[in-house]
Amino acid sequence: MRAVRDGRLSVDILALHIGNGVVTTPVAAGFALLAFAAVALCVIRGRRDLDDRLAPMAGLVAAFLFAAQMLNFPVLPGVSGHLLGGVLAAMLVGPWVGALCVTVVVIVQALVFSDGGLTALGLNITNMALLGTAAGYAVVALLLRLVPRTRRGLAVAAFAGSMVSVVIAALGFLVQYRIGGGVALDGQTFGDIALLLIGVHLAIGIGEGLITALTVGTVASARPDLVYALHGAALRTPIPQGAPA
């Protein structure tokens, strides 16, 4: 999420792409090690899922996320959000490979577009690629056990999972800043910052959820075999009322 200065909060505090110096160097280094270990695990587990179908799909998903994150949608005056894409990737290529797709996008954005600080790469990967993807996909997996596997049910699961993923990613930043914040809060309390950050990212989660639900639903309608979350099962078509069973 990107925001402009409003007189009280800085860009770095509101932005989910954490910049250099927002969190102290020791804390950033610790999360870099944590992110490295978690990404290594994703590589090991993801290799089990990769096959002739999933490998090119993963490349397409990463490219789509990279392009989609360049487009912002308005949330509040002076505040805009963009797709994080963790749940979208996880639903299409699985949570392990999905986390790797988001990791690649976050790294490229930091190196090429300076979107997020280089010293904060571990923080950003932890929040957006790991925490957000894992929490969001857990919600999707749970809901798909409870709702009918129709296009509407898949959309509900995608929307809810995306909402959760964005909020969890924001909470990850709050935890990191609480452990070792490296910039002042411009006269506000940590509680004020937390409420604002969560509220804004709930709004961003709506946009995230709508994009994810629409994208996954479209793919599932045409090629349900390309949706990892369905495990190769076709979407069920609801039987119209009054029609013979």
Sequence and secondary structure as in RCSB ss.txt:
>XXXX:A:sequence
MRAVRDGRLSVDILALHIGNGVVTTPVAAGFALLAFAAVALCVIRGRRDLDDRLAPMAGLVAAFLFAAQMLNFPV
LPGVSGHLLGGVLAAMLVGPWVGALCVTVVVIVQALVFSDGGLTALGLNITNMALLGTAAGYAVVALLLRLVPRT
RRGLAVAAFAGSMVSVVIAALGFLVQYRIGGGVALDGQTFGDIALLLIGVHLAIGIGEGLITALTVGTVASARPD
LVYALHGAALRTPIPQGAPA
>XXXX:A:secstr
 EE   SSS HHHH SS  TTSB HHHHHHHHHHHHHHHHHHHHHHHHH  TTHHHHHHHHHHHHHHHTT EEEE
ETTEEEE   HHHHHHHH HHHHHHHHHHHHHHHHHHH  S STTHHHHIIIIIIIHHHHHHHHHHHHHHHS SS
HHHHHHHHHHHHHHHHHHHHHHHHHHHHHHB S  TT  HHHHHHHHHHHHHHHHHHHHHHHHHHHHHHHHH GG
G GGGTT        TTS  
